[in-house]
Amino acid sequence: MILNKRFLRKLYDCYKELPPFCSLRMPPARKVTFEVIDETDYMGMFIPYPMRIQISTSNETFYQISETILHEMIHLYLFYNNHTDYNQHEQKFNEIADKVCEYLLLSREHFD
């Protein structure tokens, strides 16, 4: 199965080197815990203490996995850079999400 924490770490490292994340202050993968969870209520989650990205097995395709980890990377970025609204989908989140979708040619309509 492709969805495991090693794969998620490598995907994170890859996306961290691409725009817009390559110009943003992001933690190294070794400081983030990656978890695969069986969850049907949500596709992914960022948990701040300790920094953790959870990706659900409900993500059935590479596209869904990528979209979900990119979404959670925005929350991680906001937290790592001391934004108090890191867990919200407010203006700053939406600005970065717009850039992610523009650079990586993702559908903004489905990104949230």
C-alpha positions as CSV (number, residue, x, y, z in Angstrom):
1,M,0.0,0.0,0.0
2,I,1.3,3.4,-1.0
3,L,-0.2,5.2,2.0
4,N,2.2,4.9,4.9
5,K,4.1,7.4,7.1
6,R,7.4,7.0,5.1
7,F,5.5,7.9,1.9
8,L,3.9,10.9,3.6
9,R,7.3,12.1,4.8
10,K,8.7,11.9,1.3
11,L,5.7,13.6,-0.2
12,Y,6.0,16.4,2.4
13,D,9.7,16.8,1.5
14,C,8.8,17.0,-2.2
15,Y,6.1,19.6,-1.8
16,K,8.2,21.6,0.6
17,E,10.6,22.2,-2.2
18,L,8.0,23.4,-4.7
19,P,6.2,26.7,-4.9
20,P,4.7,28.2,-2.8
21,F,6.2,26.3,0.1
22,C,9.8,26.7,-1.1
23,S,9.6,30.4,-0.3
24,L,7.9,29.8,3.1
25,R,9.4,29.0,6.4
26,M,8.5,25.3,7.0
27,P,9.8,22.8,9.5
28,P,12.0,19.9,8.3
29,A,10.1,16.6,8.0
30,R,12.0,15.2,10.9
31,K,10.2,17.6,13.2
32,V,6.8,16.5,12.0
33,T,5.1,13.2,12.8
34,F,3.1,11.6,9.9
35,E,0.3,9.2,10.7
36,V,-2.1,7.2,8.6
37,I,-5.4,6.8,10.3
38,D,-8.7,5.0,9.6
39,E,-11.1,7.9,9.7
40,T,-14.2,8.6,7.7
41,D,-15.2,11.9,9.2
42,Y,-12.2,13.8,7.8
43,M,-9.6,13.4,5.1
44,G,-6.7,14.8,7.1
45,M,-5.8,16.8,10.2
46,F,-2.9,18.9,11.5
47,I,-2.3,18.6,15.2
48,P,0.0,21.2,16.7
49,Y,1.5,19.5,19.9
50,P,3.6,17.7,18.9
51,M,3.4,18.8,15.2
52,R,1.6,16.0,13.5
53,I,-0.1,15.5,10.1
54,Q,-2.7,12.8,10.0
55,I,-3.9,11.5,6.6
56,S,-7.0,9.2,6.4
57,T,-7.2,6.0,4.5
58,S,-10.4,7.6,3.0
59,N,-8.0,9.3,0.5
60,E,-8.2,6.7,-2.2
61,T,-6.0,8.2,-5.0
62,F,-2.7,9.9,-5.2
63,Y,-4.5,13.1,-6.1
64,Q,-6.6,13.0,-3.0
65,I,-3.5,12.2,-0.8
66,S,-1.6,15.1,-2.3
67,E,-4.4,17.5,-2.0
68,T,-5.0,16.5,1.6
69,I,-1.3,16.8,2.7
70,L,-1.0,20.1,0.9
71,H,-4.1,21.4,2.8
72,E,-2.6,20.2,6.1
73,M,0.8,21.8,5.2
74,I,-0.9,25.2,5.1
75,H,-2.2,24.7,8.6
76,L,1.3,23.5,9.7
77,Y,2.9,26.6,8.0
78,L,0.5,28.9,9.8
79,F,1.2,27.2,13.2
80,Y,4.9,27.1,12.7
81,N,4.9,30.8,11.9
82,N,2.9,31.7,15.0
83,H,-0.4,32.6,13.4
84,T,-3.1,32.2,16.0
85,D,-5.7,31.2,13.5
86,Y,-3.7,28.3,12.1
87,N,-6.6,25.9,12.5
88,Q,-9.1,28.1,10.6
89,H,-9.8,28.6,6.9
90,E,-9.6,32.4,7.1
91,Q,-7.9,35.0,4.9
92,K,-4.3,33.9,5.3
93,F,-5.1,30.2,4.8
94,N,-7.1,31.1,1.7
95,E,-4.3,33.2,0.3
96,I,-1.8,30.3,0.5
97,A,-4.4,27.8,-0.7
98,D,-5.0,30.0,-3.8
99,K,-1.2,30.0,-4.5
100,V,-0.9,26.2,-3.9
101,C,-3.7,25.6,-6.4
102,E,-2.4,28.1,-8.9
103,Y,1.2,26.7,-8.9
104,L,0.3,23.0,-8.7
105,L,-2.7,23.3,-11.0
106,L,-5.2,21.9,-8.5
107,S,-8.9,22.7,-8.4
108,R,-9.5,25.4,-5.8
109,E,-13.1,24.4,-5.7
110,H,-12.3,21.1,-4.1
111,F,-9.2,22.2,-2.1
112,D,-11.0,23.1,1.2
